[in-house]
Amino acid sequence: MITNMRGILDLELYERLRIGSPAEIRMAAIHLRDIAADLSGMRVAATHNIASSRPMTDAEGNVLASTVFGFDNPGEAWWLAPNLALISPLTALCRLEAHPFWCNANGAWTHYGARSTEGIDLGDFEQRALTSSALVVPVHLPFGQVGAASFLPKEAGKMDLSEVFAACADILGIYARQFIASYVHVERSSRPLGMSPTLTRREVECLHWASLGKTNEEIAMILDLVRSTVRFHIRNASEKLDAVNRDQTVYKAAQLGYLASGR
């Protein structure tokens, strides 16, 4: 039975999802799991970074997906799926959509109607998304990072989530954003990289040309370096900025003022 909860916020539940320290992560995840079950009858698959293979964990390093959210069978370990962030239509839609949406092999829908999926491959949806349908809450975070909470039906093969979406999407979105955003804040605080990581002159030069669309080979020619050295500098900058790929490294460097206009 789905109760129409759209627009109703329980402040007590909302505060329970606010993570203030690593020790609070597990209990907040349990609250999100129970909220999702009560409101929608669905399971939660949450990630703090759709571009990273590193799963969300509690203070002891236990994977939340398996120890809290119930994906404890070997065949359900979605966070171990190779290249999931690259092949899943759910992650592709999260990069393009800021509002909650639901989707299946036939398309994607928001409160504003059907969303254009032009350019998004929905073929072999269930094999690539590891679900027949999903209600998804994208969570756009600082430095271009994107998290997501996917609410998945327990019934195998269930395709139509329009009813549960209309009833619960908004409120699930509020709760999911609280959980994921506060998790990221605590995670970054517990793995300090410095408020403004220091990049070397060469790293900045390589990123500057990368931001203009130059390849490693072209950057090497411009800076009179070998290709492997350019790759080395960009990789070092990526590690310093806790970026998961080249584009995010450039984005973070620009946000921190290293790639100012007219440099």
Backbone as CSV, one residue per row, in Angstrom:
resi,resn,N_x,N_y,N_z,CA_x,CA_y,CA_z,C_x,C_y,C_z
1,MET,0.854,-1.185,0.000,0.000,0.000,0.000,0.890,1.235,0.000
2,ILE,0.705,2.132,-0.942,1.501,3.349,-1.026,0.655,4.527,-0.589
3,THR,1.132,5.238,0.410,0.434,6.422,0.884,1.021,7.641,0.215
4,ASN,0.181,8.552,-0.252,0.692,9.746,-0.917,1.366,10.650,0.101
5,MET,2.693,10.677,0.050,3.481,11.445,1.017,4.131,12.655,0.383
6,ARG,3.778,12.979,-0.842,4.440,14.063,-1.546,4.274,15.376,-0.791
7,GLY,5.412,16.018,-0.469,5.377,17.314,0.181,5.341,17.259,1.690
8,ILE,5.226,16.057,2.289,5.175,15.933,3.742,6.553,15.547,4.249
9,LEU,7.135,16.394,5.071,8.475,16.147,5.590,8.422,15.928,7.095
10,ASP,8.954,14.818,7.537,9.087,14.525,8.966,10.459,15.032,9.407
11,LEU,10.467,16.139,10.130,11.739,16.767,10.514,12.589,15.863,11.396
12,GLU,11.943,15.055,12.211,12.704,14.146,13.068,13.453,13.114,12.227
13,LEU,12.767,12.539,11.240,13.431,11.598,10.349,14.536,12.278,9.550
14,TYR,14.260,13.494,9.106,15.232,14.251,8.329,16.525,14.446,9.119
15,GLU,16.398,14.795,10.398,17.577,15.015,11.234,18.327,13.713,11.503
16,ARG,17.613,12.605,11.538,18.278,11.322,11.761,19.191,10.952,10.596
17,LEU,18.934,11.535,9.442,19.750,11.259,8.258,20.947,12.189,8.138
18,ARG,21.044,13.166,9.022,22.183,14.091,9.004,23.370,13.423,9.690
19,ILE,24.424,13.186,8.930,25.605,12.501,9.450,26.617,13.543,9.930
20,GLY,26.975,13.468,11.208,27.914,14.435,11.768,29.302,13.884,11.982
21,SER,29.442,12.565,11.958,30.741,11.918,12.166,30.689,10.532,11.554
22,PRO,31.840,9.908,11.293,31.829,8.559,10.719,31.025,7.559,11.549
23,ALA,31.032,7.739,12.861,30.312,6.812,13.736,28.802,6.837,13.491
24,GLU,28.301,7.905,12.882,26.861,8.041,12.661,26.412,7.531,11.286
25,ILE,27.363,7.128,10.440,27.015,6.734,9.075,26.079,5.527,9.054
26,ARG,26.411,4.494,9.798,25.641,3.252,9.730,24.193,3.466,10.171
27,MET,23.985,4.167,11.267,22.625,4.372,11.745,21.828,5.234,10.775
28,ALA,22.458,6.225,10.163,21.765,7.048,9.171,21.346,6.188,7.979
29,ALA,22.213,5.268,7.564,21.880,4.371,6.454,20.702,3.469,6.813
30,ILE,20.672,3.000,8.044,19.554,2.169,8.502,18.256,2.963,8.454
31,HIS,18.314,4.229,8.869,17.121,5.078,8.827,16.648,5.251,7.378
32,LEU,17.580,5.492,6.437,17.181,5.665,5.039,16.566,4.384,4.493
33,ARG,17.155,3.259,4.821,16.606,1.966,4.393,15.172,1.791,4.883
34,ASP,14.940,2.093,6.155,13.616,1.901,6.739,12.601,2.906,6.199
35,ILE,13.048,4.142,5.965,12.159,5.160,5.393,11.700,4.730,4.000
36,ALA,12.649,4.258,3.192,12.314,3.830,1.833,11.340,2.658,1.852
37,ALA,11.554,1.713,2.752,10.668,0.561,2.849,9.273,0.981,3.279
38,ASP,9.192,1.892,4.255,7.888,2.324,4.766,7.104,3.123,3.724
39,LEU,7.791,4.012,3.004,7.096,4.892,2.064,6.808,4.231,0.722
40,SER,7.756,3.436,0.252,7.641,2.936,-1.118,7.691,1.428,-1.263
41,GLY,8.149,0.741,-0.208,8.309,-0.701,-0.313,9.498,-1.118,-1.154
42,MET,10.407,-0.177,-1.417,11.542,-0.487,-2.292,12.862,-0.505,-1.530
43,ARG,13.871,-1.058,-2.176,15.222,-1.105,-1.622,16.041,0.097,-2.095
44,VAL,17.106,0.392,-1.363,17.958,1.540,-1.675,19.310,1.074,-2.190
45,ALA,19.742,1.642,-3.301,21.111,1.478,-3.793,21.701,2.882,-3.862
46,ALA,22.581,3.220,-2.942,23.087,4.592,-2.834,24.578,4.647,-3.133
47,THR,24.974,5.721,-3.811,26.389,5.978,-4.054,26.669,7.458,-3.868
48,HIS,27.821,7.765,-3.311,28.202,9.166,-3.108,28.895,9.729,-4.335
49,ASN,29.250,8.854,-5.302,29.974,9.311,-6.483,29.760,8.305,-7.611
50,ILE,28.936,8.656,-8.600,28.621,7.716,-9.672,29.822,7.421,-10.553
51,ALA,30.874,8.235,-10.448,32.063,8.033,-11.284,33.135,7.225,-10.573
52,SER,32.859,6.785,-9.355,33.864,6.079,-8.565,33.420,4.651,-8.300
53,SER,34.380,3.738,-8.270,34.081,2.349,-7.926,34.123,2.131,-6.419
54,ARG,34.482,3.171,-5.668,34.584,3.044,-4.214,33.195,3.146,-3.594
55,PRO,32.697,2.095,-2.929,31.342,2.133,-2.371,31.264,2.926,-1.068
56,MET,30.055,3.278,-0.682,29.828,3.934,0.597,30.047,2.907,1.709
57,THR,30.770,3.326,2.752,31.083,2.431,3.865,30.810,3.110,5.192
58,ASP,30.706,2.288,6.247,30.548,2.855,7.586,31.918,3.118,8.190
59,ALA,31.946,3.486,9.461,33.208,3.865,10.121,34.206,2.718,10.155
60,GLU,33.712,1.476,10.131,34.601,0.305,10.171,34.972,-0.199,8.782
61,GLY,34.487,0.479,7.768,34.804,0.070,6.407,33.860,-0.948,5.814
62,ASN,32.747,-1.243,6.499,31.767,-2.187,5.969,30.956,-1.535,4.855
63,VAL,30.769,-2.236,3.753,30.020,-1.704,2.612,28.547,-1.607,2.980
64,LEU,27.980,-0.406,2.892,26.595,-0.197,3.299,25.622,-0.976,2.417
65,ALA,25.941,-1.094,1.131,25.035,-1.775,0.215,24.756,-3.203,0.662
66,SER,25.766,-3.879,1.167,25.592,-5.277,1.561,25.194,-5.427,3.023
67,THR,25.729,-4.605,3.914,25.503,-4.803,5.345,24.288,-4.059,5.880
68,VAL,23.787,-3.065,5.136,22.612,-2.309,5.580,21.479,-2.391,4.567
69,PHE,21.782,-2.124,3.305,20.724,-1.995,2.303,20.244,-3.325,1.724
70,GLY,20.880,-4.416,2.119,20.329,-5.725,1.793,20.802,-6.381,0.518
71,PHE,21.798,-5.831,-0.137,22.341,-6.469,-1.341,23.458,-7.423,-0.896
72,ASP,23.055,-8.495,-0.238,24.034,-9.370,0.399,24.274,-10.676,-0.348
73,ASN,23.588,-10.879,-1.471,23.865,-12.055,-2.290,24.970,-11.725,-3.295
74,PRO,25.868,-12.674,-3.586,26.982,-12.395,-4.503,26.536,-11.802,-5.838
75,GLY,25.410,-12.261,-6.362,24.949,-11.756,-7.646,24.373,-10.360,-7.590
76,GLU,24.195,-9.803,-6.378,23.621,-8.472,-6.218,24.662,-7.403,-5.910
77,ALA,25.923,-7.763,-5.925,26.990,-6.813,-5.572,27.231,-5.838,-6.718
78,TRP,26.302,-4.912,-6.918,26.362,-3.998,-8.058,27.596,-3.105,-8.026
79,TRP,28.101,-2.788,-6.827,29.264,-1.902,-6.724,30.541,-2.579,-7.208
80,LEU,30.503,-3.891,-7.410,31.664,-4.612,-7.927,31.592,-4.803,-9.435
81,ALA,30.485,-4.409,-10.031,30.322,-4.592,-11.477,31.315,-3.719,-12.235
82,PRO,32.132,-4.301,-13.107,33.128,-3.511,-13.831,32.476,-2.513,-14.786
83,ASN,32.974,-1.301,-14.738,32.518,-0.243,-15.649,31.035,0.104,-15.508
84,LEU,30.435,-0.177,-14.344,29.014,0.131,-14.163,28.737,1.612,-14.387
85,ALA,29.649,2.464,-13.906,29.446,3.908,-14.055,29.451,4.336,-15.516
86,LEU,30.102,3.553,-16.373,30.192,3.905,-17.785,29.061,3.315,-18.611
87,ILE,28.534,2.169,-18.177,27.562,1.483,-19.026,26.123,1.623,-18.550
88,SER,25.908,1.971,-17.289,24.538,2.016,-16.774,23.777,3.224,-17.298
89,PRO,22.558,3.035,-17.796,21.749,4.186,-18.209,21.341,5.052,-17.025
90,LEU,21.353,4.493,-15.814,20.997,5.286,-14.632,22.025,6.383,-14.385
91,THR,23.315,6.050,-14.492,24.349,7.061,-14.272,24.334,8.091,-15.389
92,ALA,24.066,7.654,-16.607,23.996,8.603,-17.724,22.880,9.616,-17.491
93,LEU,21.730,9.161,-17.010,20.612,10.066,-16.741,20.913,10.987,-15.564
94,CYS,21.632,10.494,-14.570,21.977,11.321,-13.403,22.848,12.509,-13.793
95,ARG,23.680,12.333,-14.794,24.545,13.430,-15.227,23.749,14.532,-15.917
96,LEU,22.570,14.173,-16.441,21.784,15.121,-17.216,20.576,15.672,-16.465
97,GLU,20.222,15.061,-15.348,18.989,15.415,-14.654,19.268,15.796,-13.199
98,ALA,18.647,16.884,-12.735,18.813,17.312,-11.350,17.635,16.905,-10.477
99,HIS,16.490,16.605,-11.096,15.286,16.258,-10.356,15.128,14.744,-10.269
100,PRO,14.386,14.258,-9.271,14.090,12.821,-9.229,13.408,12.377,-10.528
101,PHE,13.689,11.155,-10.928,13.063,10.601,-12.120,12.882,9.104,-11.920
102,TRP,12.023,8.510,-12.726,11.957,7.055,-12.757,12.152,6.610,-14.190
103,CYS,12.665,5.416,-14.363,13.018,4.985,-15.703,12.924,3.472,-15.840
104,ASN,12.796,3.054,-17.075,12.871,1.647,-17.435,13.358,1.576,-18.881
105,ALA,13.216,0.440,-19.504,13.739,0.279,-20.863,13.006,1.134,-21.880
106,ASN,11.836,1.646,-21.508,11.037,2.430,-22.452,11.268,3.932,-22.359
107,GLY,11.985,4.403,-21.333,12.230,5.837,-21.211,12.419,6.279,-19.776
108,ALA,12.366,7.594,-19.574,12.528,8.185,-18.245,11.486,9.280,-18.066
109,TRP,11.014,9.442,-16.829,9.949,10.396,-16.543,10.244,11.174,-15.269
110,THR,9.926,12.465,-15.273,10.011,13.318,-14.096,8.606,13.835,-13.797
111,HIS,8.492,14.728,-12.824,7.199,15.351,-12.547,6.753,16.246,-13.701
112,TYR,7.683,16.569,-14.594,7.372,17.434,-15.723,7.041,16.642,-16.973
113,GLY,6.923,15.327,-16.842,6.600,14.486,-17.982,7.793,13.672,-18.444
114,ALA,7.661,13.131,-19.639,8.730,12.286,-20.184,9.987,13.122,-20.414
115,ARG,11.126,12.550,-20.060,12.397,13.232,-20.271,13.023,12.750,-21.566
116,SER,13.633,13.645,-22.290,14.310,13.246,-23.521,15.474,12.326,-23.183
117,THR,15.507,11.179,-23.814,16.624,10.248,-23.630,17.470,10.154,-24.892
118,GLU,17.350,11.177,-25.744,18.152,11.209,-26.958,19.636,11.178,-26.599
119,GLY,20.344,10.274,-27.201,21.763,10.137,-26.924,22.065,9.182,-25.784
120,ILE,21.040,8.680,-25.087,21.230,7.730,-23.996,20.771,6.357,-24.457
121,ASP,21.645,5.401,-24.383,21.348,4.049,-24.837,20.555,3.307,-23.759
122,LEU,19.304,2.982,-24.053,18.464,2.232,-23.121,18.380,0.753,-23.498
123,GLY,19.148,0.357,-24.493,19.159,-1.036,-24.912,19.711,-1.939,-23.822
124,ASP,19.201,-3.168,-23.744,19.630,-4.127,-22.702,19.569,-3.481,-21.327
125,PHE,18.501,-2.746,-21.090,18.382,-1.927,-19.878,18.609,-2.738,-18.613
126,GLU,17.906,-3.848,-18.487,17.993,-4.602,-17.231,19.386,-5.153,-16.989
127,GLN,20.047,-5.604,-18.049,21.398,-6.145,-17.889,22.392,-5.052,-17.513
128,ARG,22.208,-3.861,-18.075,23.160,-2.774,-17.848,22.848,-1.966,-16.587
129,ALA,21.582,-1.827,-16.255,21.207,-1.082,-15.053,21.093,-1.992,-13.837
130,LEU,21.086,-3.307,-14.064,20.950,-4.320,-13.010,19.610,-4.220,-12.289
131,THR,18.610,-3.702,-12.983,17.250,-3.625,-12.468,16.308,-3.402,-13.645
132,SER,15.056,-3.815,-13.485,14.090,-3.613,-14.560,13.558,-2.187,-14.584
133,SER,13.616,-1.495,-13.451,13.168,-0.108,-13.347,13.762,0.485,-12.081
134,ALA,13.734,1.811,-11.979,14.294,2.466,-10.800,13.710,3.862,-10.640
135,LEU,13.538,4.261,-9.403,13.242,5.651,-9.054,14.564,6.228,-8.571
136,VAL,15.051,7.248,-9.236,16.410,7.724,-8.989,16.410,9.184,-8.535
137,VAL,17.225,9.452,-7.511,17.423,10.817,-7.016,18.868,11.215,-7.277
138,PRO,19.141,12.054,-8.291,20.514,12.544,-8.498,20.854,13.555,-7.397
139,VAL,22.087,13.526,-6.940,22.533,14.475,-5.912,23.796,15.149,-6.436
140,HIS,23.652,16.379,-6.931,24.784,17.105,-7.491,25.520,17.844,-6.379
141,LEU,26.821,17.582,-6.291,27.643,18.008,-5.164,28.752,18.960,-5.620
142,PRO,29.487,19.565,-4.676,30.586,20.463,-5.062,31.624,19.776,-5.938
143,PHE,32.312,20.576,-6.751,33.396,20.124,-7.623,32.917,19.148,-8.689
144,GLY,31.638,19.225,-9.049,31.136,18.397,-10.125,30.857,16.952,-9.770
145,GLN,30.996,16.592,-8.512,30.710,15.221,-8.103,29.198,14.992,-8.112
146,VAL,28.799,13.795,-8.532,27.375,13.445,-8.584,27.148,12.164,-7.796
147,GLY,26.291,12.255,-6.800,25.862,11.075,-6.068,24.483,10.678,-6.548
148,ALA,23.990,9.551,-6.067,22.651,9.117,-6.473,22.109,8.104,-5.482
149,ALA,20.801,8.169,-5.292,20.094,7.130,-4.550,19.075,6.530,-5.499
150,SER,19.196,5.245,-5.744,18.249,4.541,-6.609,17.345,3.682,-5.731
151,PHE,16.057,3.841,-5.902,15.084,3.052,-5.158,14.543,1.994,-6.119
152,LEU,14.764,0.723,-5.769,14.529,-0.374,-6.683,13.399,-1.264,-6.196
153,PRO,12.521,-1.689,-7.100,11.415,-2.565,-6.695,11.930,-3.938,-6.272
154,LYS,11.279,-4.507,-5.277,11.667,-5.840,-4.822,11.136,-6.917,-5.761
155,GLU,10.056,-6.591,-6.496,9.465,-7.560,-7.413,10.274,-7.622,-8.706
156,ALA,10.752,-8.793,-9.048,11.520,-8.962,-10.279,10.649,-8.643,-11.492
157,GLY,11.203,-7.856,-12.397,10.502,-7.548,-13.626,9.487,-6.428,-13.541
158,LYS,9.345,-5.787,-12.404,8.381,-4.686,-12.279,8.852,-3.506,-13.115
159,MET,7.993,-3.043,-14.011,8.372,-2.010,-14.959,7.783,-0.634,-14.646
160,ASP,6.571,-0.594,-14.111,5.846,0.666,-13.945,5.973,1.197,-12.522
161,LEU,6.684,2.320,-12.375,6.848,2.947,-11.070,6.124,4.296,-11.003
162,SER,5.203,4.523,-11.921,4.540,5.824,-11.974,3.770,6.135,-10.695
163,GLU,3.110,5.137,-10.115,2.320,5.369,-8.904,3.204,5.721,-7.717
164,VAL,4.229,4.927,-7.493,5.115,5.198,-6.357,5.892,6.494,-6.575
165,PHE,6.220,6.793,-7.829,6.926,8.041,-8.117,6.058,9.243,-7.752
166,ALA,4.805,9.235,-8.170,3.898,10.343,-7.875,3.697,10.503,-6.378
167,ALA,3.688,9.391,-5.668,3.414,9.444,-4.231,4.622,9.830,-3.394
168,CYS,5.813,9.362,-3.788,6.948,9.429,-2.869,8.213,10.103,-3.379
169,ALA,8.300,10.425,-4.642,9.575,10.880,-5.202,10.120,12.121,-4.507
170,ASP,9.279,13.115,-4.277,9.765,14.362,-3.689,10.317,14.154,-2.288
171,ILE,9.573,13.432,-1.468,10.006,13.259,-0.085,11.219,12.334,-0.005
172,LEU,11.248,11.285,-0.846,12.437,10.434,-0.882,13.649,11.224,-1.345
173,GLY,13.428,12.167,-2.271,14.519,13.011,-2.746,15.117,13.855,-1.639
174,ILE,14.277,14.428,-0.805,14.768,15.255,0.310,15.582,14.413,1.287
175,TYR,15.054,13.250,1.635,15.761,12.388,2.583,17.077,11.872,1.995
176,ALA,17.053,11.470,0.727,18.258,10.914,0.102,19.357,11.959,-0.010
177,ARG,18.992,13.188,-0.373,20.000,14.246,-0.484,20.639,14.544,0.868
178,GLN,19.838,14.553,1.915,20.385,14.785,3.258,21.422,13.721,3.599
179,PHE,21.091,12.469,3.336,21.986,11.361,3.662,23.277,11.416,2.849
180,ILE,23.159,11.556,1.540,24.341,11.506,0.677,25.220,12.737,0.854
181,ALA,24.621,13.925,0.906,25.425,15.148,1.035,26.169,15.181,2.356
182,SER,25.526,14.761,3.451,26.215,14.783,4.747,27.268,13.678,4.818
183,TYR,27.028,12.547,4.137,28.039,11.492,4.068,29.296,12.019,3.379
184,VAL,29.119,12.714,2.263,30.263,13.250,1.523,31.019,14.265,2.368
185,HIS,30.293,15.115,3.086,30.943,16.107,3.947,31.806,15.419,5.003
186,VAL,31.272,14.399,5.641,32.016,13.685,6.683,33.179,12.908,6.087
187,GLU,32.949,12.287,4.936,34.008,11.519,4.296,35.191,12.404,3.930
188,ARG,34.909,13.580,3.385,35.998,14.487,3.016,36.731,14.998,4.243
189,SER,35.997,15.221,5.323,36.620,15.692,6.561,37.502,14.621,7.178
190,SER,37.112,13.354,7.012,37.882,12.257,7.598,39.068,11.858,6.736
191,ARG,39.119,12.349,5.495,40.248,12.099,4.596,40.789,13.433,4.102
192,PRO,41.330,14.233,5.044,41.730,15.589,4.663,42.802,15.611,3.593
193,LEU,42.512,16.405,2.571,43.493,16.591,1.494,43.995,18.027,1.467
194,GLY,43.549,18.789,2.450,43.894,20.205,2.453,42.798,20.997,1.793
195,MET,42.484,22.177,2.312,41.417,22.974,1.737,41.764,23.442,0.331
196,SER,43.049,23.617,0.082,43.464,24.034,-1.258,44.741,23.283,-1.627
197,PRO,44.619,22.073,-2.184,45.799,21.286,-2.528,46.748,22.077,-3.417
198,THR,48.024,21.926,-3.186,49.027,22.677,-3.933,49.460,21.904,-5.172
199,LEU,49.211,22.500,-6.326,49.653,21.911,-7.586,50.967,22.540,-8.010
200,THR,51.817,21.765,-8.671,53.075,22.295,-9.171,52.833,23.105,-10.445
201,ARG,53.841,23.872,-10.839,53.724,24.661,-12.058,53.471,23.770,-13.261
202,ARG,54.176,22.644,-13.347,54.006,21.741,-14.479,52.605,21.122,-14.484
203,GLU,52.100,20.770,-13.319,50.756,20.202,-13.245,49.723,21.201,-13.746
204,VAL,49.877,22.446,-13.346,48.950,23.490,-13.781,49.053,23.711,-15.285
205,GLU,50.279,23.722,-15.801,50.464,23.908,-17.245,49.785,22.791,-18.025
206,CYS,49.975,21.566,-17.573,49.368,20.431,-18.278,47.845,20.509,-18.207
207,LEU,47.295,20.871,-17.053,45.851,20.973,-16.914,45.292,22.135,-17.729
208,HIS,46.065,23.208,-17.820,45.618,24.346,-18.620,45.385,23.919,-20.063
209,TRP,46.349,23.213,-20.629,46.202,22.787,-22.022,45.157,21.687,-22.148
210,ALA,45.036,20.841,-21.126,43.987,19.816,-21.149,42.614,20.462,-21.141
211,SER,42.473,21.584,-20.426,41.182,22.279,-20.372,40.802,22.873,-21.721
212,LEU,41.792,23.062,-22.590,41.539,23.589,-23.933,41.341,22.464,-24.950
213,GLY,41.253,21.236,-24.451,40.965,20.105,-25.322,42.176,19.433,-25.942
214,LYS,43.369,19.787,-25.474,44.575,19.191,-26.044,44.784,17.774,-25.507
215,THR,45.274,16.895,-26.356,45.601,15.535,-25.936,46.961,15.529,-25.241
216,ASN,47.289,14.402,-24.610,48.592,14.289,-23.960,49.721,14.476,-24.971
217,GLU,49.537,13.926,-26.166,50.569,14.066,-27.196,50.753,15.542,-27.583
218,GLU,49.658,16.256,-27.743,49.729,17.673,-28.111,50.342,18.506,-26.987
219,ILE,49.960,18.192,-25.737,50.530,18.919,-24.590,52.033,18.681,-24.521
220,ALA,52.445,17.453,-24.780,53.876,17.126,-24.750,54.639,17.950,-25.783
221,MET,54.081,18.106,-26.958,54.734,18.907,-28.000,54.792,20.376,-27.601
222,ILE,53.708,20.892,-27.026,53.662,22.308,-26.644,54.666,22.614,-25.535
223,LEU,54.768,21.719,-24.541,55.625,21.962,-23.375,57.011,21.334,-23.512
224,ASP,57.277,20.724,-24.658,58.560,20.075,-24.913,58.833,19.006,-23.856
225,LEU,57.815,18.144,-23.652,57.924,17.030,-22.715,57.636,15.730,-23.466
226,VAL,57.853,14.623,-22.807,57.442,13.354,-23.390,56.030,13.046,-22.896
227,ARG,55.312,12.227,-23.667,53.903,11.951,-23.362,53.729,11.364,-21.965
228,SER,54.625,10.458,-21.563,54.497,9.817,-20.247,54.641,10.823,-19.112
229,THR,55.433,11.878,-19.334,55.599,12.906,-18.304,54.321,13.719,-18.148
230,VAL,53.674,14.032,-19.263,52.399,14.751,-19.195,51.370,13.913,-18.442
231,ARG,51.299,12.637,-18.767,50.369,11.736,-18.097,50.675,11.674,-16.597
232,PHE,51.957,11.664,-16.248,52.383,11.633,-14.846,51.895,12.878,-14.101
233,HIS,52.066,14.056,-14.706,51.659,15.303,-14.035,50.137,15.375,-13.859
234,ILE,49.407,14.950,-14.871,47.945,14.999,-14.768,47.446,13.989,-13.746
235,ARG,48.073,12.827,-13.689,47.681,11.826,-12.692,47.981,12.327,-11.282
236,ASN,49.128,12.973,-11.094,49.457,13.524,-9.780,48.449,14.579,-9.357
237,ALA,48.076,15.443,-10.291,47.086,16.481,-9.988,45.748,15.850,-9.632
238,SER,45.382,14.792,-10.324,44.127,14.100,-10.046,44.113,13.544,-8.635
239,GLU,45.220,12.955,-8.213,45.300,12.395,-6.865,45.234,13.492,-5.807
240,LYS,45.909,14.603,-6.062,45.886,15.705,-5.098,44.490,16.294,-4.943
241,LEU,43.739,16.328,-6.036,42.413,16.943,-6.035,41.302,15.940,-5.759
242,ASP,41.672,14.674,-5.504,40.693,13.616,-5.245,39.680,13.539,-6.380
243,ALA,40.165,13.623,-7.595,39.307,13.558,-8.776,39.329,12.141,-9.340
244,VAL,38.235,11.759,-9.987,38.125,10.390,-10.470,38.457,10.245,-11.946
245,ASN,38.563,11.355,-12.658,38.927,11.276,-14.068,39.517,12.611,-14.513
246,ARG,39.948,12.658,-15.758,40.619,13.845,-16.297,39.704,15.069,-16.272
247,ASP,38.457,14.896,-16.698,37.528,16.031,-16.741,37.292,16.618,-15.355
248,GLN,37.118,15.745,-14.361,36.881,16.259,-13.015,38.130,16.924,-12.447
249,THR,39.312,16.441,-12.822,40.558,17.072,-12.388,40.636,18.505,-12.911
250,VAL,40.328,18.680,-14.191,40.335,20.016,-14.784,39.293,20.907,-14.103
251,TYR,38.109,20.348,-13.875,37.023,21.118,-13.248,37.418,21.586,-11.849
252,LYS,37.980,20.675,-11.047,38.360,21.037,-9.681,39.483,22.073,-9.681
253,ALA,40.443,21.898,-10.569,41.541,22.863,-10.651,41.004,24.247,-10.996
254,ALA,40.037,24.311,-11.896,39.436,25.591,-12.270,38.672,26.196,-11.084
255,GLN,37.940,25.370,-10.354,37.180,25.848,-9.205,38.095,26.411,-8.119
256,LEU,39.303,25.857,-8.005,40.244,26.315,-6.983,41.118,27.472,-7.470
257,GLY,40.876,27.934,-8.707,41.570,29.121,-9.191,42.869,28.857,-9.917
258,TYR,43.203,27.613,-10.138,44.451,27.305,-10.829,44.365,27.570,-12.332
259,LEU,43.162,27.528,-12.875,42.983,27.714,-14.314,42.158,28.967,-14.574
260,ALA,42.575,30.056,-13.972,41.834,31.307,-14.115,41.826,31.775,-15.549
261,SER,40.782,32.469,-15.921,40.644,33.001,-17.287,41.818,33.914,-17.607
262,GLY,42.396,33.690,-18.790,43.502,34.539,-19.221,44.850,34.091,-18.715
263,ARG,44.870,32.872,-18.116,46.133,32.360,-17.571,47.154,32.194,-18.676
